[in-house]
Amino acid sequence: MAKIDDLKAKSDDQLNEQLGELKREQFNLRFQAATNQLEKPARVREVRRSIAQIKTLQGERTRAAQKA
């Protein structure tokens, strides 16, 4: 799971790229869970939280840019 400090150090483009990768992984994990082939059930939670952290950080950056 990504640390929030590591995410804050990344650029907007890097965050968007990582978000896309995590969403693809989340899709694959959901598919594996549906077919009972999931090896690491905890990974679903980690991916979901990482996506939430990135979206939260993007929202903070957007609000900060609007204020400036």
Summary of the structure (lengths in Angstrom):
residues: 68
radius of gyration: 14.0
end to end distance: 31.3
largest distance: 49.1
contacts: 156
relative contact order: 0.17
helix: 81%
strand: 0%
